[in-house]
Amino acid sequence: MAKAPVLTPRADDFPRWYQDVINKAELAENGPVRGTMVIRPYGYGLWERMQGDLDARIKAAGVQNAYFPLFIPQSYLTREAEHVEGFAPELAVVTHGGGKELEEPVVVRPTSETIVNEYFSKWVQSYRDLPLLINQWANVVRWELRPRLFLRTTEFLWQEGHTAHATYEDAREFAARIHRDVYADFMENVLAMDVVLGRKTARERFAGAVNTLTLEGMMGDGKALQLGTSHELGQNFARAFNTRYLSRDGEQELVWQTSWGSTTRMVGALVMMHGDDDGLRLPPRLAPVQAVVLAVKGDPAVLAAVRETGDRLAAAGVRVHVDDRADIPFGRRAVDWELRGVPVRVEIGPRDLEAGTATLARRIPGGKEPVRTDLLAEAVPKALEEDQALLLRQARERRTARTVEARTVDEAAEAAATGGWARIRWADLGPEGEAALAERAVSVRCLVTEDGAVPDADDAPGNVAYVARAY
């Protein structure tokens, strides 16, 4: 009788496969309250690596980190009508504390535009205080009706940036800079994710924004996932909170603002964009462990060689882990590291010692080959860079192959229903067509220009809509 697969095959049941990977790779588990999650050390290690890289890029853009309270007076949210309307169904509201009913209910932070503006209005006095560039790493709560680990949870981790500028042009350029130089560069060059940069339609725009820039990725089942957004807020929140500055001309002016964020959803995206039937495939530039050196047997000579190889790879700049657990069968350990997506395994046994080689197993392209032990310090970094590029190329080729050009609403909906994306001229679709697609659980993910750039306006001539089903 054939052995049952470790994971549900993706082609049989993609959602079940996703849950299997999250569980078997020990990334996260459901929390005790519906919609919450416990992020296990291996999953949190991925988030820490993402956080560290993104934080460096955000600071390079001149942004400083701060922290704002988890609890927000409910009255703050009501000051910006579109904002409160957009978030009302997702709010968690505290009405009692310390055994007493609160004089004013407080909202558990769904996002921080309102409370940030309460303080920006105090901190900004003149043009000399601008631009004011703030970011915070925090948790937020949005009451999720259909939770799924990492993708949609009631509580999740993120960074949220908030900025204030003297002019519309400065704010617009900064939102675009974050979109392009922070998010897109990180996702493509570190996460090896193929992303489409575009502009959200009015229907999909962030509540309270005048423009939302987005990054959309195609998952392994052909659905879309929003991976990050950067919003131009115009003067909506500044007007609601009276966030003004004294201009060079001595006039009181409202500031222009942006906000932008990325979340632990990126961990789920890693699984769904790069994973296969054997588990995770981690991009080498992100992987907490880039190479694991495994002892095939517990012989003293083998163990010594494994540890020496680990030291040699670490000296070459590789993030390496030595697995010398002789009390656990080699096959079980190899499958475990494969599930976890470690890019390279270096396997050493008695026969390898005799031949002066090690077996190099590459997770991303698959396959094994013998490599002389004295060449490993060169071969492993070379393989890591090749496989980083391969992951991005595979993701891009999948999106290209599964995206069709559509001329009608029906053609676009059919493409989405059969596990792909469609491109359709916005002039042929428009808000009415978008509403018709929504009735079929299909959405416009973003608008791009004919040549794939980010449009300057929703109705710019030649705009093309990317259409898909989405998580």
C-alpha positions as CSV (number, residue, x, y, z in Angstrom):
1,M,0.0,0.0,0.0
2,A,1.3,3.4,-1.0
3,K,2.2,5.8,1.9
4,A,-0.2,8.7,2.3
5,P,1.3,12.0,1.4
6,V,2.5,14.3,4.2
7,L,0.5,17.2,2.7
8,T,-2.8,17.3,0.9
9,P,-1.8,17.7,-2.8
10,R,-2.4,21.3,-4.0
11,A,-4.4,20.2,-7.0
12,D,-6.8,18.2,-4.8
13,D,-7.6,20.9,-2.3
14,F,-5.6,24.1,-2.2
15,P,-7.1,25.5,1.0
16,R,-6.5,22.2,2.8
17,W,-2.9,22.1,1.5
18,Y,-2.4,25.6,2.8
19,Q,-3.6,24.6,6.3
20,D,-1.4,21.5,6.2
21,V,1.7,23.5,5.4
22,I,0.9,26.1,8.2
23,N,0.5,23.2,10.6
24,K,3.2,20.8,9.5
25,A,5.9,23.5,9.1
26,E,4.9,24.8,12.5
27,L,4.2,28.4,11.4
28,A,1.0,29.1,13.4
29,E,-2.0,27.7,15.2
30,N,-5.5,29.0,15.9
31,G,-5.8,31.1,19.1
32,P,-8.5,30.5,21.7
33,V,-10.7,33.4,20.5
34,R,-12.1,32.8,17.0
35,G,-10.1,34.6,14.4
36,T,-6.9,35.0,16.5
37,M,-3.7,33.1,15.9
38,V,-0.6,31.9,17.8
39,I,2.5,32.5,15.7
40,R,5.0,29.8,16.4
41,P,8.7,30.5,16.5
42,Y,9.5,29.4,13.0
43,G,6.6,31.5,11.6
44,Y,7.6,34.4,13.8
45,G,11.2,34.1,12.6
46,L,10.0,34.7,9.0
47,W,8.1,37.8,10.2
48,E,11.2,39.1,12.1
49,R,13.3,38.8,9.0
50,M,10.6,40.7,7.0
51,Q,10.3,43.3,9.7
52,G,14.0,43.9,9.9
53,D,14.4,44.4,6.2
54,L,11.4,46.6,5.8
55,D,12.3,48.6,8.9
56,A,15.7,49.5,7.4
57,R,14.1,50.5,4.1
58,I,11.5,52.7,5.9
59,K,14.2,54.4,7.9
60,A,16.2,55.0,4.7
61,A,13.2,57.0,3.5
62,G,13.7,59.3,6.4
63,V,10.9,57.9,8.6
64,Q,11.1,57.5,12.4
65,N,9.4,54.8,14.5
66,A,7.0,55.8,17.2
67,Y,4.1,54.1,19.0
68,F,0.4,55.1,19.5
69,P,-2.1,53.6,21.9
70,L,-4.1,50.4,21.2
71,F,-7.3,52.1,22.5
72,I,-8.9,54.9,20.6
73,P,-11.8,57.0,21.8
74,Q,-14.8,56.1,19.6
75,S,-15.5,59.8,19.0
76,Y,-12.2,60.1,17.1
77,L,-13.4,57.7,14.4
78,T,-16.7,59.6,13.8
79,R,-14.8,62.8,12.8
80,E,-14.1,61.4,9.3
81,A,-17.4,60.1,8.0
82,E,-16.1,57.9,5.1
83,H,-13.4,56.3,7.4
84,V,-15.9,55.3,10.2
85,E,-18.4,54.0,7.6
86,G,-15.7,51.8,6.0
87,F,-14.5,50.3,9.3
88,A,-17.8,50.1,11.2
89,P,-18.4,46.4,10.5
90,E,-14.9,45.4,11.6
91,L,-14.7,47.4,14.9
92,A,-14.2,45.8,18.3
93,V,-15.5,48.3,20.9
94,V,-14.8,48.2,24.7
95,T,-17.7,49.5,26.8
96,H,-16.6,48.3,30.3
97,G,-13.3,48.5,32.1
98,G,-12.3,48.1,35.8
99,G,-15.8,46.7,36.5
100,K,-17.5,49.9,35.4
101,E,-19.2,51.2,32.3
102,L,-16.9,53.6,30.5
103,E,-18.0,57.2,30.0
104,E,-17.1,56.9,26.4
105,P,-16.6,53.6,24.5
106,V,-13.1,52.9,23.2
107,V,-12.3,51.2,19.9
108,V,-9.5,48.6,19.7
109,R,-7.2,50.0,17.0
110,P,-8.2,48.9,13.5
111,T,-5.8,51.4,12.0
112,S,-4.4,54.6,13.5
113,E,-5.1,57.5,11.2
114,T,-7.5,59.1,13.7
115,I,-5.3,58.9,16.8
116,V,-2.2,59.9,14.8
117,N,-3.9,63.0,13.6
118,E,-5.0,63.9,17.1
119,Y,-1.3,64.2,17.9
120,F,-0.1,65.5,14.5
121,S,-2.4,68.5,15.1
122,K,-0.4,69.2,18.3
123,W,3.1,68.5,16.8
124,V,2.8,70.4,13.6
125,Q,2.9,74.2,14.0
126,S,4.8,75.6,11.0
127,Y,6.3,74.6,7.7
128,R,9.5,73.9,9.6
129,D,7.9,70.9,11.2
130,L,7.2,69.3,7.8
131,P,7.4,66.7,6.4
132,L,6.5,64.7,9.5
133,L,7.3,61.1,8.8
134,I,6.2,58.5,11.4
135,N,5.9,54.7,11.4
136,Q,4.8,52.2,14.0
137,W,5.1,48.4,14.4
138,A,2.0,47.2,16.1
139,N,-1.0,44.9,16.3
140,V,-4.5,45.8,15.0
141,V,-7.9,44.3,15.4
142,R,-10.5,44.0,12.7
143,W,-13.4,41.6,13.5
144,E,-13.1,39.0,10.8
145,L,-16.1,36.9,9.7
146,R,-14.2,34.4,7.7
147,P,-10.7,34.0,9.3
148,R,-7.8,32.1,7.8
149,L,-4.4,31.9,9.4
150,F,-2.1,34.8,8.3
151,L,-4.5,35.8,5.4
152,R,-7.4,37.2,7.4
153,T,-7.3,37.2,11.2
154,T,-9.1,39.3,13.8
155,E,-5.8,40.4,15.2
156,F,-2.7,40.7,13.0
157,L,0.7,42.4,13.1
158,W,1.8,45.1,10.8
159,Q,3.7,48.3,10.2
160,E,1.7,51.5,9.5
161,G,3.3,54.7,8.3
162,H,1.7,58.1,8.7
163,T,3.1,61.3,7.2
164,A,2.2,65.0,6.9
165,H,3.4,67.3,4.1
166,A,3.2,70.9,3.1
167,T,2.0,70.2,-0.4
168,Y,-0.2,67.8,-2.4
169,E,2.8,67.0,-4.7
170,D,5.1,66.1,-1.8
171,A,2.5,63.8,-0.2
172,R,1.7,62.2,-3.6
173,E,5.4,61.6,-4.3
174,F,6.1,60.1,-0.9
175,A,3.2,57.7,-1.2
176,A,4.5,56.6,-4.5
177,R,8.1,56.3,-3.1
178,I,6.9,53.9,-0.4
179,H,4.9,51.9,-2.9
180,R,7.8,51.6,-5.3
181,D,11.1,51.8,-3.3
182,V,10.1,50.2,-0.1
183,Y,7.3,47.7,-0.8
184,A,7.8,46.6,-4.4
185,D,11.6,46.5,-4.1
186,F,11.4,44.4,-0.9
187,M,8.8,42.0,-2.3
188,E,10.6,41.4,-5.5
189,N,14.2,41.3,-4.4
190,V,13.8,39.7,-0.9
191,L,10.6,37.7,-1.0
192,A,11.0,36.8,-4.7
193,M,7.3,37.7,-5.2
194,D,6.0,38.8,-8.5
195,V,3.7,41.7,-7.8
196,V,1.6,44.0,-10.0
197,L,1.8,47.7,-9.0
198,G,-1.3,49.6,-9.6
199,R,-4.0,52.0,-8.5
200,K,-7.2,50.9,-6.7
201,T,-10.6,51.9,-8.1
202,A,-12.8,54.1,-6.1
203,R,-14.8,51.1,-5.0
204,E,-11.7,49.4,-3.6
205,R,-10.0,52.4,-2.2
206,F,-9.1,52.7,1.5
207,A,-11.8,54.4,3.5
208,G,-10.9,58.1,3.8
209,A,-8.3,58.1,1.1
210,V,-8.3,60.0,-2.2
211,N,-6.0,57.4,-3.8
212,T,-4.7,53.9,-2.9
213,L,-1.7,52.4,-4.5
214,T,-1.5,48.6,-4.2
215,L,0.7,45.6,-4.8
216,E,-1.2,42.5,-6.0
217,G,0.3,39.0,-6.2
218,M,-1.0,35.8,-7.9
219,M,-1.1,32.8,-5.6
220,G,-0.6,29.2,-6.6
221,D,-4.3,28.6,-7.2
222,G,-4.6,31.7,-9.4
223,K,-6.4,33.9,-6.9
224,A,-5.1,37.4,-6.1
225,L,-3.8,38.6,-2.7
226,Q,-3.2,42.3,-1.8
227,L,0.3,42.4,-0.3
228,G,0.6,46.1,0.7
229,T,-1.0,49.5,0.1
230,S,0.1,53.1,0.2
231,H,-2.6,55.8,0.5
232,E,-2.9,59.4,-0.4
233,L,-5.2,60.8,2.2
234,G,-5.4,64.3,0.7
235,Q,-6.6,66.7,3.4
236,N,-9.5,64.6,4.7
237,F,-8.1,63.8,8.1
238,A,-6.3,67.1,8.4
239,R,-9.6,68.8,8.0
240,A,-11.4,66.6,10.5
241,F,-8.6,67.1,13.1
242,N,-7.6,70.6,12.2
243,T,-4.0,69.6,11.4
244,R,-2.7,72.9,10.1
245,Y,0.7,74.6,9.7
246,L,1.9,78.2,9.3
247,S,3.2,78.5,5.8
248,R,6.2,80.6,4.7
249,D,3.7,83.2,3.6
250,G,2.2,83.4,7.1
251,E,-1.0,81.6,6.2
252,Q,-2.6,78.8,8.1
253,E,-2.8,75.8,5.8
254,L,-4.0,72.2,6.1
255,V,-1.4,69.5,5.7
256,W,-1.5,66.9,3.0
257,Q,-1.1,63.3,4.3
258,T,-0.3,59.7,3.5
259,S,-0.6,56.3,5.3
260,W,0.7,52.9,4.2
261,G,1.0,49.4,5.6
262,S,2.1,45.8,5.2
263,T,1.2,42.9,7.4
264,T,1.8,39.3,8.5
265,R,-0.3,38.4,5.5
266,M,3.0,38.3,3.7
267,V,3.9,35.1,5.5
268,G,0.7,33.5,4.1
269,A,1.6,34.8,0.7
270,L,5.0,33.1,0.9
271,V,3.3,29.8,1.4
272,M,0.8,30.2,-1.4
273,M,3.0,31.8,-4.0
274,H,6.1,29.7,-3.6
275,G,5.0,26.4,-1.9
276,D,4.6,23.1,-3.6
277,D,3.3,19.6,-2.6
278,D,6.4,19.1,-0.4
279,G,5.8,22.2,1.7
280,L,7.4,25.6,1.9
281,R,10.0,27.0,-0.5
282,L,11.7,29.9,1.1
283,P,13.5,32.6,-0.9
284,P,17.1,32.4,0.2
285,R,17.5,36.1,1.0
286,L,14.7,35.8,3.5
287,A,15.2,32.3,4.9
288,P,16.3,32.4,8.6
289,V,18.2,29.2,7.8
290,Q,19.6,29.2,4.3
291,A,21.4,25.9,4.6
292,V,21.1,23.0,6.9
293,V,24.0,20.5,7.3
294,L,22.7,17.0,8.1
295,A,24.5,14.1,9.5
296,V,23.3,10.9,7.7
297,K,24.7,8.7,10.4
298,G,25.8,9.3,14.0
299,D,29.5,8.2,13.4
300,P,32.0,10.4,15.2
301,A,33.8,11.1,12.0
302,V,30.6,12.1,10.3
303,L,29.5,14.4,13.1
304,A,32.9,16.1,13.2
305,A,32.7,16.7,9.4
306,V,29.2,18.1,9.7
307,R,30.1,20.5,12.4
308,E,33.3,21.6,10.5
309,T,31.2,22.1,7.3
310,G,28.7,24.2,9.3
311,D,31.6,26.5,10.5
312,R,33.0,26.8,7.0
313,L,29.6,27.9,5.5
314,A,29.0,30.3,8.4
315,A,32.4,31.9,7.7
316,A,31.3,32.3,4.1
317,G,28.3,34.3,5.2
318,V,25.6,31.6,5.0
319,R,22.9,31.4,7.7
320,V,23.5,27.8,8.5
321,H,22.1,25.2,11.0
322,V,23.9,22.0,11.9
323,D,21.5,19.0,12.3
324,D,23.5,16.3,14.1
325,R,20.6,14.7,15.9
326,A,21.7,11.1,15.5
327,D,18.7,9.8,17.6
328,I,16.2,10.9,14.9
329,P,16.1,9.0,11.6
330,F,17.8,10.8,8.7
331,G,14.8,10.5,6.4
332,R,12.5,12.1,8.9
333,R,14.8,15.0,9.4
334,A,15.3,15.5,5.7
335,V,11.5,15.6,5.1
336,D,11.1,18.1,8.0
337,W,13.6,20.5,6.6
338,E,12.0,20.1,3.2
339,L,8.6,21.0,4.7
340,R,10.1,24.1,6.3
341,G,11.5,25.2,2.9
342,V,15.2,25.6,3.8
343,P,16.8,26.4,0.4
344,V,19.8,24.0,0.7
345,R,20.5,20.8,2.5
346,V,24.1,19.6,2.7
347,E,24.0,15.9,3.6
348,I,27.1,14.1,4.8
349,G,27.4,10.4,5.5
350,P,30.2,7.7,5.7
351,R,30.3,7.3,1.9
352,D,30.6,11.0,1.4
353,L,33.5,11.1,3.8
354,E,35.3,8.4,1.8
355,A,34.7,10.3,-1.5
356,G,35.6,13.7,0.0
357,T,32.2,15.1,-1.1
358,A,28.9,16.1,0.4
359,T,25.4,15.8,-1.2
360,L,23.9,19.1,-2.1
361,A,20.1,19.0,-2.2
362,R,18.4,22.2,-3.5
363,R,14.8,22.7,-2.3
364,I,13.7,25.2,-5.0
365,P,14.6,23.6,-8.3
366,G,14.8,20.1,-6.7
367,G,17.5,17.6,-7.3
368,K,20.7,16.5,-5.6
369,E,24.4,16.4,-6.7
370,P,27.7,15.6,-5.1
371,V,30.0,18.5,-4.4
372,R,33.6,18.4,-3.2
373,T,33.7,19.5,0.5
374,D,36.4,22.0,-0.2
375,L,34.2,23.7,-2.8
376,L,31.0,24.0,-0.6
377,A,31.8,27.5,0.6
378,E,31.6,28.6,-3.0
379,A,28.9,26.3,-4.3
380,V,26.3,27.0,-1.6
381,P,26.2,30.9,-1.9
382,K,26.1,30.5,-5.7
383,A,23.1,28.1,-5.5
384,L,21.3,30.4,-3.1
385,E,21.5,33.3,-5.6
386,E,20.5,31.2,-8.5
387,D,17.5,29.9,-6.6
388,Q,16.4,33.3,-5.4
389,A,16.2,34.4,-9.1
390,L,14.4,31.1,-10.0
391,L,11.6,31.6,-7.5
392,L,10.8,35.1,-8.9
393,R,11.0,33.9,-12.5
394,Q,8.6,31.0,-11.8
395,A,6.1,33.3,-10.1
396,R,6.2,35.7,-13.0
397,E,5.9,33.0,-15.6
398,R,2.8,31.6,-13.7
399,R,1.1,34.9,-13.7
400,T,1.8,35.5,-17.4
401,A,0.6,32.1,-18.4
402,R,-2.6,32.4,-16.3
403,T,-3.6,36.0,-17.3
404,V,-5.9,36.5,-20.3
405,E,-6.9,39.5,-22.3
406,A,-10.7,40.0,-22.0
407,R,-13.1,42.3,-23.9
408,T,-16.3,41.8,-21.9
409,V,-17.4,41.4,-18.3
410,D,-18.4,37.8,-19.0
411,E,-14.9,37.0,-20.4
412,A,-13.2,38.5,-17.4
413,A,-15.5,36.7,-14.9
414,E,-14.9,33.4,-16.7
415,A,-11.1,33.8,-16.5
416,A,-11.3,34.5,-12.8
417,A,-13.7,31.5,-12.2
418,T,-11.3,29.1,-13.9
419,G,-8.3,30.0,-11.7
420,G,-6.7,33.0,-13.5
421,W,-6.6,36.7,-13.9
422,A,-8.0,38.9,-16.7
423,R,-6.9,42.2,-18.1
424,I,-9.6,44.3,-19.6
425,R,-9.7,48.0,-20.7
426,W,-11.2,50.1,-17.9
427,A,-13.1,52.0,-20.6
428,D,-14.8,48.6,-21.5
429,L,-15.5,47.8,-17.9
430,G,-16.1,50.9,-15.8
431,P,-17.9,51.1,-12.4
432,E,-21.0,49.4,-13.8
433,G,-19.0,46.4,-15.0
434,E,-17.0,46.4,-11.8
435,A,-20.3,46.1,-9.8
436,A,-21.5,43.3,-12.1
437,L,-18.2,41.4,-11.4
438,A,-18.7,41.9,-7.7
439,E,-22.0,40.0,-7.9
440,R,-19.9,37.1,-9.1
441,A,-17.3,37.3,-6.3
442,V,-14.8,38.9,-8.7
443,S,-13.1,42.2,-8.1
444,V,-10.9,44.7,-9.9
445,R,-7.6,44.3,-8.2
446,C,-6.0,47.4,-9.6
447,L,-5.7,49.7,-12.6
448,V,-2.5,50.0,-14.7
449,T,-1.5,51.9,-17.8
450,E,-1.3,50.1,-21.1
451,D,2.5,49.6,-20.6
452,G,2.0,48.4,-17.0
453,A,2.9,51.6,-15.1
454,V,0.8,53.1,-12.3
455,P,-1.8,55.5,-13.7
456,D,-2.0,59.1,-12.6
457,A,-5.8,59.0,-12.4
458,D,-8.7,56.5,-12.2
459,D,-10.0,57.6,-15.6
460,A,-6.7,58.2,-17.4
461,P,-7.0,57.2,-21.1
462,G,-5.8,53.6,-21.8
463,N,-6.1,52.4,-18.2
464,V,-6.3,48.6,-18.0
465,A,-8.0,46.7,-15.1
466,Y,-6.6,43.5,-13.6
467,V,-9.6,41.3,-12.6
468,A,-9.5,38.3,-10.3
469,R,-11.0,36.4,-7.4
470,A,-9.1,37.3,-4.2
471,Y,-8.4,36.3,-0.7
